[in-house]
Amino acid sequence: MLRLLTYASLAISIAALSACGGGSTTDDAPPNQEAATTAALSWLDLVDAGEYDESWITAADLFKSTISEKDWNVAASNARQPLGRLVTRKLQSATYQTEPQGETAGEYVVTKFGTAFENFDSKFEIVTARLESDKAWRVSGYFIR
């Protein structure tokens, strides 16, 4: 497992994993689940490009309350640079949830991607998107393993 290298980034991975339990599944997901997955992919594009500042700025309030922009830059850089450039990313699952374990009730979509990088053939990325008060889907958690 690739470990994010700061305690703050560990909190983000925990937030992403805690969002994986409980709630509804994709079988009863609302039509806007696609919007959440699109938001997750757009956010990953920023991370892939090394635009860590911008990925933090566009993340959900929950994400920003868990890790500072400076700490996110360090954690993301330390976690992603050894992987090399993105080769492929394929959506494995997307799960809609309203009450994820350990999180505030709300609307979440947890996406799991099978991802290959230049230096690592097989990784999973788990990206949790949350529907914010302005009705925009934003990333609230990210984990690589």
Chimera marker file (.cmm) of the C-alpha trace (Angstrom):
<marker_set name="trace">
<marker id="1" x="0.000" y="0.000" z="0.000" r="1" g="1" b="0" radius="0.5"/>
<marker id="2" x="1.290" y="3.452" z="-0.877" r="1" g="1" b="0" radius="0.5"/>
<marker id="3" x="1.127" y="5.541" z="2.266" r="1" g="1" b="0" radius="0.5"/>
<marker id="4" x="0.502" y="9.242" z="2.273" r="1" g="1" b="0" radius="0.5"/>
<marker id="5" x="3.399" y="10.673" z="4.190" r="1" g="1" b="0" radius="0.5"/>
<marker id="6" x="1.910" y="13.150" z="6.640" r="1" g="1" b="0" radius="0.5"/>
<marker id="7" x="-0.487" y="12.729" z="9.534" r="1" g="1" b="0" radius="0.5"/>
<marker id="8" x="-2.872" y="15.210" z="7.903" r="1" g="1" b="0" radius="0.5"/>
<marker id="9" x="-3.030" y="13.239" z="4.677" r="1" g="1" b="0" radius="0.5"/>
<marker id="10" x="-3.695" y="10.122" z="6.715" r="1" g="1" b="0" radius="0.5"/>
<marker id="11" x="-6.774" y="11.889" z="8.031" r="1" g="1" b="0" radius="0.5"/>
<marker id="12" x="-7.941" y="12.394" z="4.453" r="1" g="1" b="0" radius="0.5"/>
<marker id="13" x="-7.487" y="8.729" z="3.649" r="1" g="1" b="0" radius="0.5"/>
<marker id="14" x="-9.421" y="7.824" z="6.782" r="1" g="1" b="0" radius="0.5"/>
<marker id="15" x="-12.214" y="10.190" z="5.750" r="1" g="1" b="0" radius="0.5"/>
<marker id="16" x="-12.373" y="8.506" z="2.355" r="1" g="1" b="0" radius="0.5"/>
<marker id="17" x="-12.426" y="5.023" z="3.842" r="1" g="1" b="0" radius="0.5"/>
<marker id="18" x="-14.996" y="5.885" z="6.489" r="1" g="1" b="0" radius="0.5"/>
<marker id="19" x="-17.283" y="7.069" z="3.729" r="1" g="1" b="0" radius="0.5"/>
<marker id="20" x="-17.183" y="3.562" z="2.236" r="1" g="1" b="0" radius="0.5"/>
<marker id="21" x="-19.493" y="1.985" z="4.800" r="1" g="1" b="0" radius="0.5"/>
<marker id="22" x="-23.258" y="2.211" z="5.219" r="1" g="1" b="0" radius="0.5"/>
<marker id="23" x="-25.849" y="4.164" z="3.276" r="1" g="1" b="0" radius="0.5"/>
<marker id="24" x="-27.447" y="3.456" z="-0.069" r="1" g="1" b="0" radius="0.5"/>
<marker id="25" x="-25.801" y="1.788" z="-3.052" r="1" g="1" b="0" radius="0.5"/>
<marker id="26" x="-25.622" y="2.525" z="-6.770" r="1" g="1" b="0" radius="0.5"/>
<marker id="27" x="-28.835" y="0.543" z="-7.371" r="1" g="1" b="0" radius="0.5"/>
<marker id="28" x="-30.919" y="3.381" z="-5.915" r="1" g="1" b="0" radius="0.5"/>
<marker id="29" x="-28.573" y="6.235" z="-6.754" r="1" g="1" b="0" radius="0.5"/>
<marker id="30" x="-30.004" y="9.505" z="-8.017" r="1" g="1" b="0" radius="0.5"/>
<marker id="31" x="-29.316" y="10.724" z="-11.551" r="1" g="1" b="0" radius="0.5"/>
<marker id="32" x="-26.741" y="13.230" z="-10.247" r="1" g="1" b="0" radius="0.5"/>
<marker id="33" x="-24.395" y="10.373" z="-9.304" r="1" g="1" b="0" radius="0.5"/>
<marker id="34" x="-22.845" y="10.865" z="-12.728" r="1" g="1" b="0" radius="0.5"/>
<marker id="35" x="-22.161" y="14.494" z="-11.780" r="1" g="1" b="0" radius="0.5"/>
<marker id="36" x="-20.315" y="13.330" z="-8.669" r="1" g="1" b="0" radius="0.5"/>
<marker id="37" x="-18.183" y="10.921" z="-10.679" r="1" g="1" b="0" radius="0.5"/>
<marker id="38" x="-17.429" y="13.644" z="-13.219" r="1" g="1" b="0" radius="0.5"/>
<marker id="39" x="-16.396" y="15.971" z="-10.370" r="1" g="1" b="0" radius="0.5"/>
<marker id="40" x="-14.095" y="13.266" z="-8.979" r="1" g="1" b="0" radius="0.5"/>
<marker id="41" x="-12.467" y="12.770" z="-12.385" r="1" g="1" b="0" radius="0.5"/>
<marker id="42" x="-12.016" y="16.517" z="-12.904" r="1" g="1" b="0" radius="0.5"/>
<marker id="43" x="-10.374" y="16.781" z="-9.488" r="1" g="1" b="0" radius="0.5"/>
<marker id="44" x="-8.111" y="13.828" z="-10.295" r="1" g="1" b="0" radius="0.5"/>
<marker id="45" x="-7.071" y="15.617" z="-13.502" r="1" g="1" b="0" radius="0.5"/>
<marker id="46" x="-5.743" y="18.446" z="-11.321" r="1" g="1" b="0" radius="0.5"/>
<marker id="47" x="-3.852" y="16.024" z="-9.097" r="1" g="1" b="0" radius="0.5"/>
<marker id="48" x="-2.485" y="14.178" z="-12.140" r="1" g="1" b="0" radius="0.5"/>
<marker id="49" x="-1.178" y="17.496" z="-13.492" r="1" g="1" b="0" radius="0.5"/>
<marker id="50" x="0.497" y="18.327" z="-10.169" r="1" g="1" b="0" radius="0.5"/>
<marker id="51" x="-1.947" y="21.189" z="-9.605" r="1" g="1" b="0" radius="0.5"/>
<marker id="52" x="-2.183" y="20.462" z="-5.894" r="1" g="1" b="0" radius="0.5"/>
<marker id="53" x="-3.031" y="24.056" z="-4.921" r="1" g="1" b="0" radius="0.5"/>
<marker id="54" x="-5.968" y="24.070" z="-7.310" r="1" g="1" b="0" radius="0.5"/>
<marker id="55" x="-7.118" y="20.604" z="-6.190" r="1" g="1" b="0" radius="0.5"/>
<marker id="56" x="-7.204" y="21.842" z="-2.591" r="1" g="1" b="0" radius="0.5"/>
<marker id="57" x="-9.050" y="25.038" z="-3.548" r="1" g="1" b="0" radius="0.5"/>
<marker id="58" x="-11.721" y="23.090" z="-5.449" r="1" g="1" b="0" radius="0.5"/>
<marker id="59" x="-12.123" y="20.377" z="-2.790" r="1" g="1" b="0" radius="0.5"/>
<marker id="60" x="-15.048" y="20.095" z="-0.388" r="1" g="1" b="0" radius="0.5"/>
<marker id="61" x="-15.080" y="22.069" z="2.837" r="1" g="1" b="0" radius="0.5"/>
<marker id="62" x="-14.680" y="18.782" z="4.730" r="1" g="1" b="0" radius="0.5"/>
<marker id="63" x="-11.423" y="18.098" z="2.880" r="1" g="1" b="0" radius="0.5"/>
<marker id="64" x="-10.103" y="21.599" z="3.581" r="1" g="1" b="0" radius="0.5"/>
<marker id="65" x="-11.011" y="21.332" z="7.268" r="1" g="1" b="0" radius="0.5"/>
<marker id="66" x="-8.994" y="18.101" z="7.509" r="1" g="1" b="0" radius="0.5"/>
<marker id="67" x="-5.751" y="19.302" z="5.912" r="1" g="1" b="0" radius="0.5"/>
<marker id="68" x="-4.195" y="22.684" z="5.200" r="1" g="1" b="0" radius="0.5"/>
<marker id="69" x="-3.315" y="23.659" z="1.654" r="1" g="1" b="0" radius="0.5"/>
<marker id="70" x="0.387" y="23.554" z="2.505" r="1" g="1" b="0" radius="0.5"/>
<marker id="71" x="0.155" y="20.085" z="4.084" r="1" g="1" b="0" radius="0.5"/>
<marker id="72" x="-1.917" y="18.829" z="1.147" r="1" g="1" b="0" radius="0.5"/>
<marker id="73" x="0.734" y="20.038" z="-1.302" r="1" g="1" b="0" radius="0.5"/>
<marker id="74" x="3.422" y="18.112" z="0.569" r="1" g="1" b="0" radius="0.5"/>
<marker id="75" x="1.325" y="14.974" z="1.052" r="1" g="1" b="0" radius="0.5"/>
<marker id="76" x="0.061" y="14.866" z="-2.534" r="1" g="1" b="0" radius="0.5"/>
<marker id="77" x="3.508" y="15.475" z="-3.968" r="1" g="1" b="0" radius="0.5"/>
<marker id="78" x="5.093" y="12.810" z="-1.754" r="1" g="1" b="0" radius="0.5"/>
<marker id="79" x="2.387" y="10.298" z="-2.629" r="1" g="1" b="0" radius="0.5"/>
<marker id="80" x="2.038" y="10.937" z="-6.346" r="1" g="1" b="0" radius="0.5"/>
<marker id="81" x="5.531" y="11.764" z="-7.647" r="1" g="1" b="0" radius="0.5"/>
<marker id="82" x="6.968" y="8.256" z="-7.039" r="1" g="1" b="0" radius="0.5"/>
<marker id="83" x="4.104" y="6.790" z="-9.081" r="1" g="1" b="0" radius="0.5"/>
<marker id="84" x="5.084" y="8.589" z="-12.272" r="1" g="1" b="0" radius="0.5"/>
<marker id="85" x="2.620" y="9.766" z="-14.871" r="1" g="1" b="0" radius="0.5"/>
<marker id="86" x="-0.884" y="8.352" z="-15.176" r="1" g="1" b="0" radius="0.5"/>
<marker id="87" x="-1.171" y="5.558" z="-17.750" r="1" g="1" b="0" radius="0.5"/>
<marker id="88" x="-4.800" y="4.410" z="-17.315" r="1" g="1" b="0" radius="0.5"/>
<marker id="89" x="-7.709" y="4.964" z="-14.942" r="1" g="1" b="0" radius="0.5"/>
<marker id="90" x="-10.883" y="2.902" z="-15.093" r="1" g="1" b="0" radius="0.5"/>
<marker id="91" x="-13.966" y="3.330" z="-12.952" r="1" g="1" b="0" radius="0.5"/>
<marker id="92" x="-14.524" y="0.143" z="-10.929" r="1" g="1" b="0" radius="0.5"/>
<marker id="93" x="-17.501" y="1.252" z="-8.849" r="1" g="1" b="0" radius="0.5"/>
<marker id="94" x="-19.487" y="4.242" z="-7.695" r="1" g="1" b="0" radius="0.5"/>
<marker id="95" x="-21.561" y="3.983" z="-4.557" r="1" g="1" b="0" radius="0.5"/>
<marker id="96" x="-24.116" y="6.565" z="-3.466" r="1" g="1" b="0" radius="0.5"/>
<marker id="97" x="-24.459" y="7.009" z="0.290" r="1" g="1" b="0" radius="0.5"/>
<marker id="98" x="-26.453" y="9.292" z="2.548" r="1" g="1" b="0" radius="0.5"/>
<marker id="99" x="-25.069" y="8.376" z="5.959" r="1" g="1" b="0" radius="0.5"/>
<marker id="100" x="-21.517" y="7.111" z="5.642" r="1" g="1" b="0" radius="0.5"/>
<marker id="101" x="-19.959" y="5.732" z="8.775" r="1" g="1" b="0" radius="0.5"/>
<marker id="102" x="-18.393" y="8.456" z="10.899" r="1" g="1" b="0" radius="0.5"/>
<marker id="103" x="-19.525" y="11.296" z="8.639" r="1" g="1" b="0" radius="0.5"/>
<marker id="104" x="-22.195" y="13.952" z="8.794" r="1" g="1" b="0" radius="0.5"/>
<marker id="105" x="-25.386" y="12.932" z="7.018" r="1" g="1" b="0" radius="0.5"/>
<marker id="106" x="-25.436" y="14.190" z="3.482" r="1" g="1" b="0" radius="0.5"/>
<marker id="107" x="-25.056" y="12.992" z="-0.070" r="1" g="1" b="0" radius="0.5"/>
<marker id="108" x="-21.815" y="11.231" z="-0.964" r="1" g="1" b="0" radius="0.5"/>
<marker id="109" x="-20.575" y="9.175" z="-3.886" r="1" g="1" b="0" radius="0.5"/>
<marker id="110" x="-17.575" y="6.940" z="-3.278" r="1" g="1" b="0" radius="0.5"/>
<marker id="111" x="-15.792" y="6.071" z="-6.513" r="1" g="1" b="0" radius="0.5"/>
<marker id="112" x="-13.156" y="3.405" z="-6.869" r="1" g="1" b="0" radius="0.5"/>
<marker id="113" x="-10.810" y="3.493" z="-9.845" r="1" g="1" b="0" radius="0.5"/>
<marker id="114" x="-8.386" y="0.863" z="-11.064" r="1" g="1" b="0" radius="0.5"/>
<marker id="115" x="-5.349" y="2.945" z="-11.953" r="1" g="1" b="0" radius="0.5"/>
<marker id="116" x="-2.001" y="2.265" z="-13.557" r="1" g="1" b="0" radius="0.5"/>
<marker id="117" x="0.900" y="4.659" z="-13.304" r="1" g="1" b="0" radius="0.5"/>
<marker id="118" x="4.224" y="4.744" z="-15.083" r="1" g="1" b="0" radius="0.5"/>
<marker id="119" x="6.064" y="3.256" z="-12.081" r="1" g="1" b="0" radius="0.5"/>
<marker id="120" x="3.221" y="1.142" z="-10.605" r="1" g="1" b="0" radius="0.5"/>
<marker id="121" x="0.996" y="-1.058" z="-12.731" r="1" g="1" b="0" radius="0.5"/>
<marker id="122" x="-1.827" y="-1.704" z="-10.318" r="1" g="1" b="0" radius="0.5"/>
<marker id="123" x="-3.239" y="0.742" z="-7.798" r="1" g="1" b="0" radius="0.5"/>
<marker id="124" x="-6.685" y="1.645" z="-6.577" r="1" g="1" b="0" radius="0.5"/>
<marker id="125" x="-7.789" y="5.209" z="-6.041" r="1" g="1" b="0" radius="0.5"/>
<marker id="126" x="-10.798" y="5.846" z="-3.835" r="1" g="1" b="0" radius="0.5"/>
<marker id="127" x="-12.304" y="9.286" z="-4.261" r="1" g="1" b="0" radius="0.5"/>
<marker id="128" x="-15.234" y="10.459" z="-2.153" r="1" g="1" b="0" radius="0.5"/>
<marker id="129" x="-17.335" y="13.330" z="-3.481" r="1" g="1" b="0" radius="0.5"/>
<marker id="130" x="-19.823" y="15.191" z="-1.332" r="1" g="1" b="0" radius="0.5"/>
<marker id="131" x="-22.751" y="17.336" z="-2.423" r="1" g="1" b="0" radius="0.5"/>
<marker id="132" x="-22.012" y="20.744" z="-0.923" r="1" g="1" b="0" radius="0.5"/>
<marker id="133" x="-24.568" y="23.335" z="0.208" r="1" g="1" b="0" radius="0.5"/>
<marker id="134" x="-24.245" y="25.136" z="-3.157" r="1" g="1" b="0" radius="0.5"/>
<marker id="135" x="-25.351" y="21.868" z="-4.841" r="1" g="1" b="0" radius="0.5"/>
<marker id="136" x="-21.906" y="21.264" z="-6.383" r="1" g="1" b="0" radius="0.5"/>
<marker id="137" x="-20.148" y="17.925" z="-5.989" r="1" g="1" b="0" radius="0.5"/>
<marker id="138" x="-16.656" y="18.327" z="-4.525" r="1" g="1" b="0" radius="0.5"/>
<marker id="139" x="-14.017" y="15.844" z="-3.388" r="1" g="1" b="0" radius="0.5"/>
<marker id="140" x="-14.001" y="15.246" z="0.357" r="1" g="1" b="0" radius="0.5"/>
<marker id="141" x="-11.579" y="12.309" z="0.487" r="1" g="1" b="0" radius="0.5"/>
<marker id="142" x="-8.799" y="10.681" z="-1.516" r="1" g="1" b="0" radius="0.5"/>
<marker id="143" x="-6.875" y="7.492" z="-0.920" r="1" g="1" b="0" radius="0.5"/>
<marker id="144" x="-4.396" y="5.476" z="-2.990" r="1" g="1" b="0" radius="0.5"/>
<marker id="145" x="-3.589" y="1.856" z="-2.296" r="1" g="1" b="0" radius="0.5"/>
<link id1="1" id2="2" r="1" g="1" b="0" radius="0.2"/>
<link id1="2" id2="3" r="1" g="1" b="0" radius="0.2"/>
<link id1="3" id2="4" r="1" g="1" b="0" radius="0.2"/>
<link id1="4" id2="5" r="1" g="1" b="0" radius="0.2"/>
<link id1="5" id2="6" r="1" g="1" b="0" radius="0.2"/>
<link id1="6" id2="7" r="1" g="1" b="0" radius="0.2"/>
<link id1="7" id2="8" r="1" g="1" b="0" radius="0.2"/>
<link id1="8" id2="9" r="1" g="1" b="0" radius="0.2"/>
<link id1="9" id2="10" r="1" g="1" b="0" radius="0.2"/>
<link id1="10" id2="11" r="1" g="1" b="0" radius="0.2"/>
<link id1="11" id2="12" r="1" g="1" b="0" radius="0.2"/>
<link id1="12" id2="13" r="1" g="1" b="0" radius="0.2"/>
<link id1="13" id2="14" r="1" g="1" b="0" radius="0.2"/>
<link id1="14" id2="15" r="1" g="1" b="0" radius="0.2"/>
<link id1="15" id2="16" r="1" g="1" b="0" radius="0.2"/>
<link id1="16" id2="17" r="1" g="1" b="0" radius="0.2"/>
<link id1="17" id2="18" r="1" g="1" b="0" radius="0.2"/>
<link id1="18" id2="19" r="1" g="1" b="0" radius="0.2"/>
<link id1="19" id2="20" r="1" g="1" b="0" radius="0.2"/>
<link id1="20" id2="21" r="1" g="1" b="0" radius="0.2"/>
<link id1="21" id2="22" r="1" g="1" b="0" radius="0.2"/>
<link id1="22" id2="23" r="1" g="1" b="0" radius="0.2"/>
<link id1="23" id2="24" r="1" g="1" b="0" radius="0.2"/>
<link id1="24" id2="25" r="1" g="1" b="0" radius="0.2"/>
<link id1="25" id2="26" r="1" g="1" b="0" radius="0.2"/>
<link id1="26" id2="27" r="1" g="1" b="0" radius="0.2"/>
<link id1="27" id2="28" r="1" g="1" b="0" radius="0.2"/>
<link id1="28" id2="29" r="1" g="1" b="0" radius="0.2"/>
<link id1="29" id2="30" r="1" g="1" b="0" radius="0.2"/>
<link id1="30" id2="31" r="1" g="1" b="0" radius="0.2"/>
<link id1="31" id2="32" r="1" g="1" b="0" radius="0.2"/>
<link id1="32" id2="33" r="1" g="1" b="0" radius="0.2"/>
<link id1="33" id2="34" r="1" g="1" b="0" radius="0.2"/>
<link id1="34" id2="35" r="1" g="1" b="0" radius="0.2"/>
<link id1="35" id2="36" r="1" g="1" b="0" radius="0.2"/>
<link id1="36" id2="37" r="1" g="1" b="0" radius="0.2"/>
<link id1="37" id2="38" r="1" g="1" b="0" radius="0.2"/>
<link id1="38" id2="39" r="1" g="1" b="0" radius="0.2"/>
<link id1="39" id2="40" r="1" g="1" b="0" radius="0.2"/>
<link id1="40" id2="41" r="1" g="1" b="0" radius="0.2"/>
<link id1="41" id2="42" r="1" g="1" b="0" radius="0.2"/>
<link id1="42" id2="43" r="1" g="1" b="0" radius="0.2"/>
<link id1="43" id2="44" r="1" g="1" b="0" radius="0.2"/>
<link id1="44" id2="45" r="1" g="1" b="0" radius="0.2"/>
<link id1="45" id2="46" r="1" g="1" b="0" radius="0.2"/>
<link id1="46" id2="47" r="1" g="1" b="0" radius="0.2"/>
<link id1="47" id2="48" r="1" g="1" b="0" radius="0.2"/>
<link id1="48" id2="49" r="1" g="1" b="0" radius="0.2"/>
<link id1="49" id2="50" r="1" g="1" b="0" radius="0.2"/>
<link id1="50" id2="51" r="1" g="1" b="0" radius="0.2"/>
<link id1="51" id2="52" r="1" g="1" b="0" radius="0.2"/>
<link id1="52" id2="53" r="1" g="1" b="0" radius="0.2"/>
<link id1="53" id2="54" r="1" g="1" b="0" radius="0.2"/>
<link id1="54" id2="55" r="1" g="1" b="0" radius="0.2"/>
<link id1="55" id2="56" r="1" g="1" b="0" radius="0.2"/>
<link id1="56" id2="57" r="1" g="1" b="0" radius="0.2"/>
<link id1="57" id2="58" r="1" g="1" b="0" radius="0.2"/>
<link id1="58" id2="59" r="1" g="1" b="0" radius="0.2"/>
<link id1="59" id2="60" r="1" g="1" b="0" radius="0.2"/>
<link id1="60" id2="61" r="1" g="1" b="0" radius="0.2"/>
<link id1="61" id2="62" r="1" g="1" b="0" radius="0.2"/>
<link id1="62" id2="63" r="1" g="1" b="0" radius="0.2"/>
<link id1="63" id2="64" r="1" g="1" b="0" radius="0.2"/>
<link id1="64" id2="65" r="1" g="1" b="0" radius="0.2"/>
<link id1="65" id2="66" r="1" g="1" b="0" radius="0.2"/>
<link id1="66" id2="67" r="1" g="1" b="0" radius="0.2"/>
<link id1="67" id2="68" r="1" g="1" b="0" radius="0.2"/>
<link id1="68" id2="69" r="1" g="1" b="0" radius="0.2"/>
<link id1="69" id2="70" r="1" g="1" b="0" radius="0.2"/>
<link id1="70" id2="71" r="1" g="1" b="0" radius="0.2"/>
<link id1="71" id2="72" r="1" g="1" b="0" radius="0.2"/>
<link id1="72" id2="73" r="1" g="1" b="0" radius="0.2"/>
<link id1="73" id2="74" r="1" g="1" b="0" radius="0.2"/>
<link id1="74" id2="75" r="1" g="1" b="0" radius="0.2"/>
<link id1="75" id2="76" r="1" g="1" b="0" radius="0.2"/>
<link id1="76" id2="77" r="1" g="1" b="0" radius="0.2"/>
<link id1="77" id2="78" r="1" g="1" b="0" radius="0.2"/>
<link id1="78" id2="79" r="1" g="1" b="0" radius="0.2"/>
<link id1="79" id2="80" r="1" g="1" b="0" radius="0.2"/>
<link id1="80" id2="81" r="1" g="1" b="0" radius="0.2"/>
<link id1="81" id2="82" r="1" g="1" b="0" radius="0.2"/>
<link id1="82" id2="83" r="1" g="1" b="0" radius="0.2"/>
<link id1="83" id2="84" r="1" g="1" b="0" radius="0.2"/>
<link id1="84" id2="85" r="1" g="1" b="0" radius="0.2"/>
<link id1="85" id2="86" r="1" g="1" b="0" radius="0.2"/>
<link id1="86" id2="87" r="1" g="1" b="0" radius="0.2"/>
<link id1="87" id2="88" r="1" g="1" b="0" radius="0.2"/>
<link id1="88" id2="89" r="1" g="1" b="0" radius="0.2"/>
<link id1="89" id2="90" r="1" g="1" b="0" radius="0.2"/>
<link id1="90" id2="91" r="1" g="1" b="0" radius="0.2"/>
<link id1="91" id2="92" r="1" g="1" b="0" radius="0.2"/>
<link id1="92" id2="93" r="1" g="1" b="0" radius="0.2"/>
<link id1="93" id2="94" r="1" g="1" b="0" radius="0.2"/>
<link id1="94" id2="95" r="1" g="1" b="0" radius="0.2"/>
<link id1="95" id2="96" r="1" g="1" b="0" radius="0.2"/>
<link id1="96" id2="97" r="1" g="1" b="0" radius="0.2"/>
<link id1="97" id2="98" r="1" g="1" b="0" radius="0.2"/>
<link id1="98" id2="99" r="1" g="1" b="0" radius="0.2"/>
<link id1="99" id2="100" r="1" g="1" b="0" radius="0.2"/>
<link id1="100" id2="101" r="1" g="1" b="0" radius="0.2"/>
<link id1="101" id2="102" r="1" g="1" b="0" radius="0.2"/>
<link id1="102" id2="103" r="1" g="1" b="0" radius="0.2"/>
<link id1="103" id2="104" r="1" g="1" b="0" radius="0.2"/>
<link id1="104" id2="105" r="1" g="1" b="0" radius="0.2"/>
<link id1="105" id2="106" r="1" g="1" b="0" radius="0.2"/>
<link id1="106" id2="107" r="1" g="1" b="0" radius="0.2"/>
<link id1="107" id2="108" r="1" g="1" b="0" radius="0.2"/>
<link id1="108" id2="109" r="1" g="1" b="0" radius="0.2"/>
<link id1="109" id2="110" r="1" g="1" b="0" radius="0.2"/>
<link id1="110" id2="111" r="1" g="1" b="0" radius="0.2"/>
<link id1="111" id2="112" r="1" g="1" b="0" radius="0.2"/>
<link id1="112" id2="113" r="1" g="1" b="0" radius="0.2"/>
<link id1="113" id2="114" r="1" g="1" b="0" radius="0.2"/>
<link id1="114" id2="115" r="1" g="1" b="0" radius="0.2"/>
<link id1="115" id2="116" r="1" g="1" b="0" radius="0.2"/>
<link id1="116" id2="117" r="1" g="1" b="0" radius="0.2"/>
<link id1="117" id2="118" r="1" g="1" b="0" radius="0.2"/>
<link id1="118" id2="119" r="1" g="1" b="0" radius="0.2"/>
<link id1="119" id2="120" r="1" g="1" b="0" radius="0.2"/>
<link id1="120" id2="121" r="1" g="1" b="0" radius="0.2"/>
<link id1="121" id2="122" r="1" g="1" b="0" radius="0.2"/>
<link id1="122" id2="123" r="1" g="1" b="0" radius="0.2"/>
<link id1="123" id2="124" r="1" g="1" b="0" radius="0.2"/>
<link id1="124" id2="125" r="1" g="1" b="0" radius="0.2"/>
<link id1="125" id2="126" r="1" g="1" b="0" radius="0.2"/>
<link id1="126" id2="127" r="1" g="1" b="0" radius="0.2"/>
<link id1="127" id2="128" r="1" g="1" b="0" radius="0.2"/>
<link id1="128" id2="129" r="1" g="1" b="0" radius="0.2"/>
<link id1="129" id2="130" r="1" g="1" b="0" radius="0.2"/>
<link id1="130" id2="131" r="1" g="1" b="0" radius="0.2"/>
<link id1="131" id2="132" r="1" g="1" b="0" radius="0.2"/>
<link id1="132" id2="133" r="1" g="1" b="0" radius="0.2"/>
<link id1="133" id2="134" r="1" g="1" b="0" radius="0.2"/>
<link id1="134" id2="135" r="1" g="1" b="0" radius="0.2"/>
<link id1="135" id2="136" r="1" g="1" b="0" radius="0.2"/>
<link id1="136" id2="137" r="1" g="1" b="0" radius="0.2"/>
<link id1="137" id2="138" r="1" g="1" b="0" radius="0.2"/>
<link id1="138" id2="139" r="1" g="1" b="0" radius="0.2"/>
<link id1="139" id2="140" r="1" g="1" b="0" radius="0.2"/>
<link id1="140" id2="141" r="1" g="1" b="0" radius="0.2"/>
<link id1="141" id2="142" r="1" g="1" b="0" radius="0.2"/>
<link id1="142" id2="143" r="1" g="1" b="0" radius="0.2"/>
<link id1="143" id2="144" r="1" g="1" b="0" radius="0.2"/>
<link id1="144" id2="145" r="1" g="1" b="0" radius="0.2"/>
</marker_set>
